[in-house]
Amino acid sequence: MNNNQVSLDTLVSLAKRRGFVFQASEIYGGLAGFWDYGPYGVELANNIKASWWHFFVRQQRDIVGIDGAIIQNPKLWKASGHVEGFNDPLVEDLKTHKRYRADHLAGVDTSDLEQLTDLLKNKKSPDGNELGPVRLFNMMFKTHVGVLEGEDNVVYLRPETAGAIFSNYKNVLDTARVKIPFGIAQIGKAFRNEISPRDFIFRVRELEQMEIEYFTNPADAQKHLERLKKLYWQWLIELGLKTERMEWRQLPPESRAHYSADNWDVEYKYFDGKPKELGGIANRTNYDLTRHAQLSGKDLSYFDETTRERFIPYVIEPTIGVDRVLLAILESAYHEEEVNGETRVVLKIAPEIAPVRVAILPLSKKSELSALSGEVYKKLVQETHWNIEYDETQSIGKRYRRQDEIGTPYCVTIDFESLQDHAVTIRHRDTMEQNRVQIKNLKSELSM
């Protein structure tokens, strides 16, 4: 099967069957917009995050990292505009009381209430009923700090990870020996009370972001935006996503935040073949630091000793979601192939991020084979940082098929000849070719 044809239902079934993603609290009927990552999903997600961190933080001399708290002082979200402006247009089915995103029903990308009202005036709900008026719905989750509940101690689960970066901008500047231009990176959970979560893990209420705020002289902002765009493209290709499935789309002024000077989405053609937002990069101008300076009373300007000028830095923000990247990887890696009259399902995930790098498969459960296989497993675990799986249950053919569906690039089979020649057989996932190597050379062979 051409992997352009894989359906969402197929991916959801594979994710459940092979332990990538489960419905949160499934035994109680689940909860819309929330998902749990299983044994292989968490490994894949962690590998994606590790790859992003290595590429954007450890390999870039001008980007450092932080890990901010999920709950911040609510004044931060007032300054950022989220308390007043983090809204989606909502419309309600007057009979069923189901709520929908008005812009999705109208088929446009806008939050303009007047325009949406006009577009929906003759439309019915998906259930064929009359629709109520279009109104705005704030998507932040509220909770309370302390033993009392009241307006004085309302706080919010963060709707994005950027807030802690902006509030720590001065701390990082003063402690990390950085100078403009520089970036602050963060990976963390964010929470959005989506009106209509959908498409599996594509649109959820609890998500994980990988985000950078890059602070720069206003005159250099667009130069750094273009540079960071190229870096993002390079990283996505290294993950194994195909260039023909991705494209950059520049957002028109009416679809951008009011403070944004430029905004691009990197879109990916998911299961239905239609481009959907995978991540984005924006020139946020000096809006954020200006607002936080105004409401906090702190001086967040920067003095450039080289140019002898003082300015409020512009910010370039590349951001991308772990969940959407993971879904794109599953979709891109999914293949169906006919082998000896049977269908082989295989996830051709890049070895660097595969949930299991190597599977150790003794040919039988005989004690002498189990002992040697255990030694090989222990040796690889001690010598590498790979996730290595040991499996001696079922026939070798069924175990190969299971590892194919998990995306394991290498299977190492220990057979009775291994007891004499101290060699094992490596099976390569993508080609199914097999080659014999000495146990002492196994690590170097699998590292190629």
C-alpha positions as semicolon CSV with decimal commas, in nm:
position;residue;x (nm);y (nm);z (nm)
1;M;0,000;0,000;0,000
2;N;0,119;0,349;-0,082
3;N;0,140;0,516;0,257
4;N;-0,050;0,818;0,122
5;Q;-0,359;0,598;0,149
6;V;-0,339;0,509;0,517
7;S;-0,655;0,608;0,700
8;L;-0,689;0,761;1,044
9;D;-0,881;0,453;1,160
10;T;-0,588;0,233;1,056
11;L;-0,342;0,446;1,254
12;V;-0,567;0,453;1,561
13;S;-0,605;0,074;1,547
14;L;-0,229;0,020;1,513
15;A;-0,156;0,267;1,794
16;K;-0,390;0,081;2,030
17;R;-0,290;-0,272;1,922
18;R;0,083;-0,209;1,951
19;G;0,087;0,004;2,264
20;F;0,156;0,350;2,123
21;V;-0,153;0,547;2,231
22;F;-0,451;0,461;2,452
23;Q;-0,768;0,655;2,528
24;A;-0,723;0,823;2,867
25;S;-0,928;0,657;3,144
26;E;-1,065;0,417;2,883
27;I;-1,217;0,179;3,141
28;Y;-1,453;0,463;3,240
29;G;-1,547;0,555;2,886
30;G;-1,258;0,793;2,823
31;L;-1,253;1,172;2,815
32;A;-1,260;1,364;2,488
33;G;-0,931;1,533;2,400
34;F;-0,711;1,337;2,641
35;W;-0,483;1,047;2,552
36;D;-0,227;0,827;2,727
37;Y;0,097;0,711;2,569
38;G;0,169;0,340;2,604
39;P;0,507;0,162;2,632
40;Y;0,610;0,230;2,272
41;G;0,438;0,566;2,238
42;V;0,623;0,710;2,535
43;E;0,956;0,584;2,397
44;L;0,883;0,743;2,058
45;A;0,768;1,070;2,218
46;N;1,075;1,084;2,441
47;N;1,301;1,019;2,142
48;I;1,132;1,301;1,948
49;K;1,187;1,539;2,238
50;A;1,547;1,427;2,285
51;S;1,613;1,477;1,914
52;W;1,461;1,828;1,922
53;W;1,657;1,924;2,234
54;H;1,985;1,794;2,092
55;F;1,932;1,968;1,757
56;F;1,805;2,305;1,880
57;V;1,973;2,345;2,220
58;R;2,290;2,139;2,236
59;Q;2,394;2,190;1,875
60;Q;2,315;2,564;1,869
61;R;2,555;2,788;2,058
62;D;2,298;3,068;2,091
63;I;2,004;2,872;2,243
64;V;1,969;2,764;2,607
65;G;1,688;2,581;2,785
66;I;1,457;2,620;3,083
67;D;1,170;2,425;3,238
68;G;0,900;2,661;3,365
69;A;0,615;2,582;3,601
70;I;0,279;2,489;3,453
71;I;0,097;2,727;3,687
72;Q;0,219;3,087;3,687
73;N;0,100;3,411;3,844
74;P;-0,227;3,493;3,664
75;K;-0,095;3,844;3,593
76;L;0,138;3,682;3,341
77;W;-0,157;3,563;3,133
78;K;-0,324;3,900;3,160
79;A;-0,010;4,064;3,024
80;S;0,016;3,813;2,739
81;G;-0,344;3,878;2,638
82;H;-0,468;3,527;2,709
83;V;-0,719;3,626;2,977
84;E;-0,896;3,861;2,737
85;G;-0,807;3,722;2,398
86;F;-0,741;3,346;2,404
87;N;-1,076;3,272;2,249
88;D;-1,226;3,050;1,981
89;P;-1,558;3,124;1,809
90;L;-1,825;2,887;1,938
91;V;-2,170;2,798;1,809
92;E;-2,424;2,566;1,972
93;D;-2,678;2,322;1,831
94;L;-3,000;2,452;1,990
95;K;-3,156;2,106;2,009
96;T;-2,869;1,877;2,112
97;H;-2,665;2,154;2,282
98;K;-2,352;2,021;2,117
99;R;-2,090;2,291;2,069
100;Y;-1,880;2,343;1,758
101;R;-1,604;2,568;1,635
102;A;-1,788;2,827;1,429
103;D;-1,494;2,882;1,193
104;H;-1,475;2,508;1,122
105;L;-1,844;2,490;1,035
106;A;-1,810;2,799;0,817
107;G;-1,498;2,666;0,647
108;V;-1,292;2,980;0,705
109;D;-0,991;3,077;0,915
110;T;-1,122;3,372;1,115
111;S;-1,253;3,472;1,458
112;D;-1,453;3,766;1,326
113;L;-1,798;3,725;1,486
114;E;-1,978;3,939;1,231
115;Q;-1,833;3,748;0,936
116;L;-1,901;3,409;1,097
117;T;-2,258;3,508;1,186
118;D;-2,319;3,602;0,823
119;L;-2,166;3,281;0,688
120;L;-2,364;3,059;0,925
121;K;-2,703;3,229;0,908
122;N;-2,848;2,970;0,669
123;K;-2,652;2,670;0,793
124;K;-2,756;2,381;1,013
125;S;-2,553;2,188;1,269
126;P;-2,396;1,853;1,167
127;D;-2,710;1,694;1,319
128;G;-2,934;1,909;1,097
129;N;-3,060;2,145;1,370
130;E;-3,076;2,522;1,412
131;L;-2,763;2,695;1,538
132;G;-2,743;2,952;1,814
133;P;-2,552;3,281;1,796
134;V;-2,176;3,284;1,743
135;R;-1,985;3,378;2,058
136;L;-1,631;3,366;2,187
137;F;-1,516;3,098;2,427
138;N;-1,200;3,133;2,640
139;M;-1,000;2,812;2,621
140;M;-0,795;2,838;2,941
141;F;-0,852;2,587;3,218
142;K;-0,911;2,752;3,557
143;T;-0,819;2,621;3,900
144;H;-0,744;2,769;4,244
145;V;-0,433;2,803;4,457
146;G;-0,470;2,765;4,833
147;V;-0,742;2,623;5,055
148;L;-1,012;2,873;4,958
149;E;-1,186;2,903;4,626
150;G;-1,267;3,249;4,499
151;E;-1,183;3,510;4,238
152;D;-0,881;3,623;4,441
153;N;-0,696;3,293;4,402
154;V;-0,793;3,188;4,049
155;V;-0,501;3,059;3,844
156;Y;-0,477;2,893;3,505
157;L;-0,317;2,586;3,357
158;R;-0,083;2,738;3,101
159;P;-0,225;2,751;2,747
160;E;0,128;2,769;2,600
161;T;0,482;2,727;2,727
162;A;0,604;3,071;2,617
163;G;0,488;3,255;2,931
164;A;0,762;3,123;3,158
165;I;1,022;3,198;2,892
166;F;0,926;3,565;2,877
167;S;0,907;3,601;3,255
168;N;1,254;3,443;3,284
169;Y;1,411;3,636;2,998
170;K;1,597;3,872;3,234
171;N;1,704;3,589;3,466
172;V;1,856;3,397;3,175
173;L;2,020;3,710;3,037
174;D;2,182;3,779;3,376
175;T;2,298;3,421;3,452
176;A;2,368;3,227;3,132
177;R;2,636;3,451;2,976
178;V;2,425;3,510;2,666
179;K;2,388;3,820;2,453
180;I;2,133;3,929;2,197
181;P;2,067;3,750;1,968
182;F;1,990;3,435;2,168
183;G;1,707;3,191;2,224
184;I;1,541;3,018;2,517
185;A;1,393;2,673;2,454
186;Q;1,142;2,472;2,652
187;I;0,954;2,144;2,623
188;G;0,640;2,112;2,831
189;K;0,270;2,049;2,868
190;A;0,006;2,305;2,777
191;F;-0,369;2,288;2,825
192;R;-0,643;2,419;2,598
193;N;-1,011;2,363;2,652
194;E;-1,075;2,293;2,284
195;I;-1,437;2,322;2,178
196;S;-1,414;2,021;1,948
197;P;-1,103;1,803;1,993
198;R;-1,072;1,565;1,700
199;D;-0,856;1,356;1,470
200;F;-0,702;1,137;1,739
201;I;-0,397;1,315;1,889
202;F;-0,397;1,596;1,632
203;R;-0,624;1,833;1,827
204;V;-0,627;1,764;2,199
205;R;-0,691;1,942;2,528
206;E;-0,365;1,837;2,691
207;L;-0,069;1,876;2,458
208;E;0,308;1,898;2,473
209;Q;0,497;2,177;2,302
210;M;0,856;2,220;2,191
211;E;0,904;2,593;2,174
212;I;1,177;2,854;2,131
213;E;1,163;3,227;2,192
214;Y;1,454;3,384;2,003
215;F;1,538;3,739;2,114
216;T;1,693;3,967;1,855
217;N;1,757;4,325;1,748
218;P;1,444;4,439;1,559
219;A;1,656;4,507;1,251
220;D;1,765;4,143;1,235
221;A;1,432;3,977;1,314
222;Q;1,339;3,859;0,966
223;K;1,689;3,729;0,902
224;H;1,665;3,506;1,208
225;L;1,312;3,398;1,115
226;E;1,439;3,270;0,781
227;R;1,738;3,099;0,946
228;L;1,519;2,922;1,202
229;K;1,275;2,816;0,930
230;K;1,560;2,638;0,752
231;L;1,671;2,470;1,075
232;Y;1,319;2,341;1,139
233;W;1,294;2,202;0,789
234;Q;1,627;2,025;0,832
235;W;1,519;1,872;1,164
236;L;1,188;1,746;1,026
237;I;1,367;1,577;0,739
238;E;1,609;1,413;0,985
239;L;1,304;1,269;1,166
240;G;1,214;1,090;0,844
241;L;0,923;1,307;0,728
242;K;0,905;1,336;0,351
243;T;0,950;1,673;0,184
244;E;0,669;1,606;-0,065
245;R;0,426;1,583;0,226
246;M;0,536;1,912;0,386
247;E;0,514;2,275;0,287
248;W;0,548;2,620;0,437
249;R;0,242;2,846;0,421
250;Q;0,261;3,215;0,500
251;L;-0,042;3,332;0,694
252;P;-0,222;3,638;0,554
253;P;-0,245;3,943;0,784
254;E;-0,607;3,873;0,877
255;S;-0,514;3,525;1,008
256;R;-0,223;3,646;1,222
257;A;-0,222;3,780;1,577
258;H;-0,249;4,159;1,578
259;Y;0,112;4,196;1,698
260;S;0,264;3,951;1,448
261;A;0,479;4,099;1,171
262;D;0,511;3,765;0,992
263;N;0,379;3,413;1,051
264;W;0,442;3,082;0,876
265;D;0,291;2,739;0,933
266;V;0,472;2,423;0,832
267;E;0,192;2,199;0,711
268;Y;0,190;1,824;0,668
269;K;-0,042;1,614;0,455
270;Y;-0,180;1,372;0,711
271;F;-0,409;1,070;0,662
272;D;-0,669;1,249;0,446
273;G;-0,411;1,409;0,217
274;K;-0,508;1,763;0,319
275;P;-0,237;1,995;0,458
276;K;-0,274;2,053;0,832
277;E;-0,066;2,264;1,068
278;L;0,230;2,069;1,207
279;G;0,407;2,367;1,364
280;G;0,473;2,732;1,304
281;I;0,715;3,022;1,330
282;A;0,620;3,382;1,401
283;N;0,780;3,723;1,428
284;R;0,605;3,839;1,746
285;T;0,777;4,181;1,734
286;N;0,840;4,332;2,080
287;Y;0,481;4,280;2,195
288;D;0,553;4,026;2,470
289;L;0,842;4,198;2,646
290;T;0,669;4,537;2,613
291;R;0,353;4,405;2,776
292;H;0,538;4,227;3,056
293;A;0,747;4,539;3,122
294;Q;0,431;4,750;3,145
295;L;0,242;4,524;3,383
296;S;0,536;4,411;3,598
297;G;0,709;4,748;3,618
298;K;1,042;4,583;3,528
299;D;1,284;4,720;3,272
300;L;1,311;4,452;3,002
301;S;1,501;4,662;2,750
302;Y;1,842;4,558;2,621
303;F;2,154;4,771;2,574
304;D;2,376;4,657;2,289
305;E;2,733;4,746;2,380
306;T;2,848;4,710;2,020
307;T;2,593;4,938;1,854
308;R;2,542;5,152;2,168
309;E;2,165;5,138;2,129
310;R;1,889;5,037;2,369
311;F;1,581;4,855;2,246
312;I;1,306;4,612;2,342
313;P;1,403;4,288;2,163
314;Y;1,187;4,140;1,893
315;V;1,102;3,772;1,936
316;I;1,101;3,497;1,674
317;E;0,896;3,200;1,795
318;P;0,932;2,856;1,637
319;T;0,686;2,617;1,800
320;I;0,575;2,262;1,730
321;G;0,370;1,998;1,910
322;V;0,508;1,660;2,015
323;D;0,171;1,495;1,953
324;R;0,139;1,626;1,597
325;V;0,496;1,531;1,514
326;L;0,440;1,181;1,652
327;L;0,122;1,142;1,445
328;A;0,305;1,261;1,133
329;I;0,584;1,010;1,197
330;L;0,337;0,722;1,236
331;E;0,155;0,828;0,920
332;S;0,472;0,877;0,717
333;A;0,634;0,553;0,841
334;Y;0,332;0,327;0,785
335;H;0,374;0,079;0,500
336;E;0,190;-0,231;0,386
337;E;0,384;-0,476;0,171
338;E;0,302;-0,817;0,029
339;V;0,554;-1,082;0,136
340;N;0,503;-1,445;0,030
341;G;0,135;-1,386;-0,026
342;E;0,080;-1,219;0,311
343;T;0,053;-0,853;0,407
344;R;0,340;-0,720;0,612
345;V;0,267;-0,402;0,811
346;V;0,584;-0,214;0,894
347;L;0,665;0,124;1,049
348;K;0,978;0,254;0,878
349;I;1,072;0,493;1,158
350;A;1,419;0,647;1,153
351;P;1,643;0,426;1,372
352;E;1,752;0,725;1,584
353;I;1,398;0,778;1,715
354;A;1,247;0,429;1,688
355;P;1,077;0,321;2,015
356;V;1,285;0,002;2,019
357;R;1,628;0,015;1,853
358;V;1,711;-0,357;1,877
359;A;1,511;-0,671;1,958
360;I;1,697;-0,973;2,096
361;L;1,518;-1,290;1,978
362;P;1,648;-1,632;2,087
363;L;1,536;-1,900;1,842
364;S;1,401;-2,116;2,124
365;K;1,350;-2,112;2,500
366;K;1,618;-2,377;2,557
367;S;1,822;-2,279;2,862
368;E;2,153;-2,259;2,679
369;L;2,008;-2,018;2,418
370;S;1,831;-1,812;2,684
371;A;2,157;-1,779;2,875
372;L;2,355;-1,658;2,574
373;S;2,073;-1,428;2,462
374;G;2,061;-1,280;2,811
375;E;2,434;-1,210;2,792
376;V;2,397;-1,037;2,453
377;Y;2,105;-0,830;2,585
378;K;2,297;-0,726;2,897
379;K;2,608;-0,636;2,696
380;L;2,415;-0,408;2,456
381;V;2,220;-0,243;2,738
382;Q;2,543;-0,163;2,923
383;E;2,727;-0,037;2,616
384;T;2,455;0,180;2,463
385;H;2,168;0,413;2,552
386;W;1,929;0,230;2,320
387;N;1,596;0,084;2,420
388;I;1,647;-0,289;2,366
389;E;1,370;-0,547;2,388
390;Y;1,404;-0,916;2,474
391;D;1,136;-1,148;2,336
392;E;1,133;-1,531;2,333
393;T;0,758;-1,591;2,299
394;Q;0,584;-1,720;1,979
395;S;0,742;-1,831;1,652
396;I;1,029;-1,629;1,512
397;G;0,811;-1,520;1,217
398;K;0,541;-1,377;1,442
399;R;0,803;-1,201;1,652
400;Y;0,950;-1,044;1,337
401;R;0,605;-0,917;1,237
402;R;0,545;-0,771;1,581
403;Q;0,876;-0,584;1,572
404;D;0,794;-0,461;1,219
405;E;0,472;-0,302;1,348
406;I;0,655;-0,143;1,641
407;G;0,913;-0,002;1,400
408;T;1,219;-0,184;1,537
409;P;1,498;-0,140;1,279
410;Y;1,710;-0,439;1,386
411;C;1,624;-0,786;1,513
412;V;1,910;-0,999;1,648
413;T;1,846;-1,373;1,640
414;I;2,051;-1,609;1,856
415;D;2,040;-1,969;1,731
416;F;2,212;-2,296;1,823
417;E;2,504;-2,219;1,591
418;S;2,567;-1,911;1,804
419;L;2,678;-2,141;2,086
420;Q;2,969;-2,261;1,869
421;D;3,063;-1,969;1,640
422;H;2,976;-1,681;1,880
423;A;2,789;-1,510;1,597
424;V;2,432;-1,388;1,562
425;T;2,199;-1,296;1,275
426;I;2,087;-0,938;1,223
427;R;1,759;-0,892;1,036
428;H;1,709;-0,546;0,886
429;R;1,353;-0,415;0,911
430;D;1,321;-0,226;0,582
431;T;1,480;-0,483;0,350
432;M;1,433;-0,800;0,559
433;E;1,788;-0,890;0,462
434;Q;1,991;-1,089;0,714
435;N;2,362;-1,096;0,783
436;R;2,576;-1,288;1,028
437;V;2,810;-1,098;1,262
438;Q;3,031;-1,186;1,555
439;I;2,884;-1,097;1,894
440;K;3,193;-0,891;1,972
441;N;3,120;-0,674;1,665
442;L;2,744;-0,643;1,727
443;K;2,742;-0,292;1,873
444;S;2,952;-0,141;1,593
445;E;2,741;-0,318;1,328
446;L;2,414;-0,188;1,477
447;S;2,557;0,164;1,509
448;M;2,609;0,198;1,134
